[in-house]
Amino acid sequence: MLRLVQTQKLLQKLSPQQIQLMKLLQLPTIALEQRIKEEMEINPALEEGMEADEETNNDFEDENYDDAPKDEESQRDDFNISDYMDDDEGASYKLKANNVSPDEERKEIPFSVGVSFQDMLDSQLGLKDLDDREYQIADYLIGNLDDDGYLRRDLISIVDDIAFSHNIETTEAELNELLKVIQEFDPAGVGARDLRECLLIQLLRKNPRNSIVELAIKVVDKQMDEFSKKHYDKIAKKLEIDDDTLKEVIHEILKLNPRPGNSMADGQKSYQQVIADFIITNEDGELILTLNSRNSPDLRISKAYTTMLEEYSKEKNKSSKEASVFVKQKLDGAKWFIDAIQQRSHTLLYTMNAIMDYQRAYFLDGDETHLKPMILKDIAERVGLDISTISRVANSKYVQTSFGTFLLKSFFSESLSTDSGEDVSTREVKKILQDCIAAENKKKPLTDDKLTKMLKDKGYNIARRTIAKYREQLDIPVARLRKEL
């Protein structure tokens, strides 16, 4: 039997404005710019620029008014078409302005120019004596090369693809012959199917009468596995050469390019540009923090929409009321968005200032050994915000200092106790580990066991498996692969 029951519940819900703020908080500067553009597209009540009063004042300050009126002839004399033309090529006049003061904040547009990797190979393919059918097949092979310049697909699979996509019947043997044509292109090594073939192509272009090159070809062709594992004693024994000759052979191989595709400009490849969200400068021992808002436009509420709301509010018909509700929603949305952007800036600065004070010793000189253990909870307690808010601030944000630009969350690390009972940051331990490996004898590199003993001698009580984990995080290979002759 259905009944109506009245109950009371205590719920905690986020308002739409709070949700909007949380989403804006986790956006880095480069993504915030795009988010603002999207909001301006969907909300016509939101405009770019300063408030109207500020613009009016600036107009009066910047304009130079002359009380004496000019006649038509003098105005023609002042007009010079060369002032509006630029001798530089292209539309460079659209990309620069000469009336910018040194203190004015710049908003830059990055431009990327380049020729694609495939286009450079196609230009070389056009110089070969091939018929239309062979040209289409070779061009299809070029299109299957990856960014490193390798053909990593099986030729038999490409045979089927060409039959379906271009209605051309070919064979694996014909593809192999055309692939050899591509392997003659620059840079040397392009079109190879693996690292061994890539290095061989480059070595075969060198002087074959050179004994060192000849030995290098033998090593790459027959002993590539031993070379990759640095079993130099086995290589020297098979080739019957001394250590000095082996050292020359290895040096010859190491001069080769294992990724020939990367040596060519690739205009189609997208590179992520790191833009710092915070900038810390050291002025005579005083740390100054600023928020990078270079590409974030000033926002204001549309005056036209405000006037429109006043006019619709005076009318009493139904269509005017509906229009008034619509305009009011857009104005409220614009106001909430501007408030959220301002609150985001305040929260970012407040949180980053706490991090800067906590790690003051590090930000003064950049010495990683001065980093203190710091977790999200430490900063949350200082600023009185939730841990999740601190996490959103630290996520994907970068800070620019005089000694480099760093990911903000990299400053958060767990603590590790020394023999004296002092808590140190794990980044400090990694820095000492890195220094020990950099100073090692490359002929007899330090194993993880020896590194563990060295750190224990320095007072850091740490297990061998932790050393191995830190070494992998630093992209440092095992001792055997660090060995040099």
N, C-alpha and C positions, 0 to 999 in steps of 0.2 A: 504494500500500500504506500502510495506516494504522500509525503508530508512536506510542508514548508517549515524549515527550521532556521532560526536566526542565531548566528554564531559570530563571535569576535575572534579575529586572528591578527597577530602582530607580524607584519611583513616588512622587509627592507628591500626597496626597489630603487634602481638608479633612474633618474629623470633623463629624458632625451638629451638635455644639455650636458649632463655629467657623462653620458655615453660618448657624446661628441668630443668632449674634452679628453677622455681617455684614449680615443682613437687618434686625436691630434698629437697627444703626448708622445706616442711611440713612433711618430713619423720623423725621419731625419730631415735636414734642411732641404735636400734636393727633392725629396718626395713631397714636402710641405708646399713647395712652389706649385707643383702640379695639382695638389689638392685644392689650393686656393683658386686656381684657374677653373677647375671643374665646378666649384661652388659658384663662381661668378657666371658661369654659363647657364646653370640651372636656376639661379636667383637673380633676376634683373634689378632687384632693389639694392644689390651689392655692387659698388663701383670701386675702381682703382683710383687712388689719389688722396690728397690731404683734404681736410675739412675745408669748406668754402671760405670761411673767415681767414684761414691761414693762407689760402691761395690768393685772396684779394690783397692781403698785406704784402705778400711777396711780389705781386704784380706791380704795386705802387713803389716798392723799394727798388725793383729791378729796372723799371722804365725810366728813361731820361727824357723829361719833357722840356721842350724849348718853347718859351712864350712867343717868340717871333714866328709868325706863319711863313711858310716857304712858298714861293711861287712855283708854277708848273715847271719852268725851265731849270730852277735849282734842284727840284726833286728829280728831274731826269738826269742831271749831272751826278747826283749822288748814287743813282742806280748803276750798278756795274754787273753785267751778266757773269763775269768771271768769279764773282763772289759766290755764285750759286752753282758753279761747275767745278769739277775736280778732274785733274789730268790723270789720276790713277786709273787703272783698269777696273772694269766692272762697276758695281754699284757701291763703291767704298764710301761714298758720301752718306749712305744710309747706316753705316756701321760705326761712325765716329762723330764726335762733336768737339769743337774747340772752345766752347764757352762753359767749360766745367771747372769749378774751383777745386783745388787740391784736397779740401776737406770734405767735399761732397761724396756721398756714398755711391760707389759704382755698381751698376747692375749689368753684368756681362752676358753675352750670348756665345757659347762655345761653337766653333765651326770645325768640321772635320772634312778633309779632302784627301783622296787617295784612290788608287786604281786597285781593283780586286785581284786576288791571287789568280783566279781562273782567267780573267781578261789578259793578264800578262803572259800566261801560258798559251792562250788562244792566239795572241799576236805572233808568237813563235811558231805555232802550228801552221799559220797562214803562209809561212816561208818554205814549208816542206812541199815536195812534189807528190801530192796525193790527189786521187780523184774524189768526186763528191761523196761517194759511198764511204770510202776510207776516212774522209774528213769528218763525216757525221759520227762514225764509230769512235775515232780518236777524240773528238770533242765530247762525246758521252763519257769516255774514260776520264777525261780531265774533270768533268763535272762530278765524278765519284771520288776524287781525291779529297782527303780531309785537310784540316787546317795545318797539319804538320807536313803535308805534301805526300802522304802515304796513300796507297791503294790497298785498303784493308779488306775489301770484298773479294770473294772467290770469282775467278773469271767465268766459271760455268754459270754462276748466278747472273752475271752481267750479260751473258749470251741470251738468256731467257728474257731479261728486261728489255734489251734492244729489239728483240723480236716483237714484244708486245707494244712498246712505246713508239718505235720508229718503223716497224714492219720491215726490218732488215735482218736477213738470215746471215749469221756469221758462225765462226767456230772458235774454240778456245785457242787453237794454234794461231789464227789470224789476230785475235786480241793480243796474244803474247808478242807478236811481231810489231803491232802498232804501239804496244806499251814500251817496247825498246826504243821506238822513235821518240816517245815522250821523255824517256829517261835520258835522252841527249840534251834536253832543254836545261836552261839555267833557272834557278840555282842547281848546282850539281847534287844529285841524290833524290831529286823529285821523281815521283812515280814508282818508288820502291815499295815492296810489299811488306818488308820488315826492316829492323835496324841493321841486320847483317848485310842485306842487299843494298841498303842506303849507303853504308860506309864503303862497301866494295865499289859502287859506282863512282864515288868520289876519289878513291885511291887509284882506280884504273885510269882516271883522267890525268894523273900525275906522271912524272917521268918513270917508265917501267924499268929503266936501266939503273935507277938508284937502288942500291942494295937495301937501304932502310925501308923504302916504299915496298920493295919486293917482299921483305920479311913481314911488313905490316899487312900485306895482302894475304899472306899465308896464315897469319894469326886470326884475322877477321874471317877468312874462309873456312879454316879447319879447326880453330881453337877459340871460337867466340864464347863458348860456355865457360872455359877456363878464364878467359879475359874478363868477362862480366863478374866472375866471382873472385877476381884478383889472385888467382893461383899462379903467381908469377914464376915460382920455382918449377912447376910442371911445364910451362911454356918455354922457359930457358933450356930445360932438359931436352925437350922434343926438337927444338930448333938448333940445339948445340951452340948456344951463344952465351957470352958473358953478361954480367949485370949492366955494364955500361952500354953495350949494344941494345940490350933489352929496354933500357931506359929511353934510348932514342926512338925505338920502335913504338913504345907506349906513348911517347910525346907526339909522334907523328899521327897516331890514331886519335889522340885527345884533341888535336887541332881541327878535326873534322866536325861537321855540323850534323848532329843527330836529328834535327828538325828543320829541314831546308825550307819548308813552307813558311816558317816564322821569320825568315830573313827577307821576305818580300812584303811590301805594303799591302795590307788587306783593308780596303775601304768598307767592305761589308761587315767586318767584324766589329762588334760593339764593345767598347771598353767602358767600364764603370768608373766614373770620375769621383774621387773622394773629396767631398766638401766638408770642411770642419764645421761643426755646430757651435763649438765654443773656441774662443781664442784666449790664451793666457800669456801675458807678457810680464817680464821681470824688469822693473824699473828701480834700480839701486836697492835690491833686496825686498821691494814691495811687489807682491803679486797682484796684477790687475786682470779681472775677468770680464770679458765681453761676449755677448751672444751674436753670432754671425747671422745677420738678416739681410745680406747683400742682395739676394735675388728674391726676397719676399716683398711684394708691393704693399704700399700703404692702402688701407681699406676705409671706405666711408659708406654711409647710407645715402641712397639716391635722393636728392632733393626733389626731383620730379615725382617720385613715388610718394613722398611725404605730402606734397601739394595735391596729388591725385586723391590721397586718402581724405584730406580735408574737404575737397569738393564733393566726393561721393557721400561723405557723412552728412552734408547739408541736404541732400535729396532723400526723399522718403519712398520712392518706388522700389519694387522688388529687385529689378535688375541692378539698381545702384547699390542696394544692400549686399547682393551677392558679390558684386565687384569690390565693395568695401571690405568684405571678409577676405577675399583673395589677396588684395593689396596689403591688408594688415598682416596676413600670414607671411607674406614675402618680407615685409619690413621687420617683423619679429624674428624671422629666420636670419636675416642679415645682421640684426643686432646681436643675436645669440652667437653667431659665428665670429663676429668681431670681438665679443667678450671672451669667447673661448680661445682665440688666438692670443689675446693679451694675457689671459690667465696661464696659457701654455708657456709664454715667455717668462712670466714671473716664476712659475714652478721650476722650469729648467734652470734659471739663474740661481734660484734659492737652493736647489739640490746640488748643482755643480759647485757652488760656493762652499757648501759643506764638505764636498769631496776634496776640493782644493785645500781647505784648512786642515782636513784630516791627513792629507799627503803633502803637507807644505814642504817638508824636507826634500822630497823627491822633485817637486815642481820647481824648486830653486836651482838645482844643478843637474837634474836628469839622471842621477846615479840610481840604478835599480836596486842597489843594496840598501837604499834608504826607504824603500817602499815598506809600509807597515801592513800587517794582515788586515783586510777589510772585507766585510761581507755586507749584503744589502741591509741587514738588520741594524748594523752600526750607523749607517747614514739615515735610515728611517727613524731611529730614535733621536738623532740630532735635529732633524727638520720637522719631526712630528707628523710625518705622512706614513701611509701604509706601505708595506714592503712591495706590493704589486705596483704601486705608483713609481717607486724608485727603480724597479725593474724596467718599467716602460721608458723612463728617462734614460737609463743606461743602454737600452737596446738600440743597436745600429747607429749610435751617436759617436762622433769623433771630436777629439779635442786637439787643437793646434798649439804647440809650444815652440820655444826657440830651439829645441833639440829634436823636433819631429812631430808628426801627426799620428795619434794613437786612437785605437778603438776604446771607448770609455769603459766598457765592461772588462777590458783586460786588466784594469787596476784593481778589480775585485779578486781576492784570492784568499784561500784558507790559511790558517796559521800552522806552524810547525815548531815544536819545542826543541830548544838546544839543550846541551848537557847542563848549562848554567840555569835552566828554567825559563829562559827568555823566549817569548813568542816572536817568530820571524815569518815573513811572507814566503809563500812557495815560489814566488817570482824571484826573490833573492837567492833561493837555493838553485833555481834554474840558471841564474846569471853566473853563479860560482861554478856550476857544472859546465856551462858553456866555456868559461875561462879556462878550466882545467883541460878540456878537450882541445881548445885552441893552442894551448902551450905544450901539448904532448909531443913525444917523439914519433913522427909519422911512420918511421920504420918499424916501431913497436908501439902501436896505439894502445891506449888504456882500455882494458876490458871493464865490464860493468862491475865486476867484483873489486877491481882495483880502484875504480871511481868511488864505490861505496866506502872503501877503507879510507880514501883521501878525505872524503866529506866527514867521516866520523872523527878523523884526526883534527879536523877544523871545528869540531863540536856539534856537528849536525847529525843527530841520530836518525838515520834513514835506511830503509830496507833496500836490497838490491833490485827487487821488482819495481819499487818506486823510482829508482834511478833509471831503469829501462823505460818506464812510462814517461818520465820527464824528457828523456833523450828522444823518444819518438815524437813527443809534442814539439820539440825543437827541430824536427826533421834532420836529426843527426843519425847516420847509419851505424851499424854495429862496428866493433873494432876491426874485424877482418876486412870490411869494405872501406875503411879509412886508411888502410895501409898504403904507403908509397915507398918506392925504391930510393 
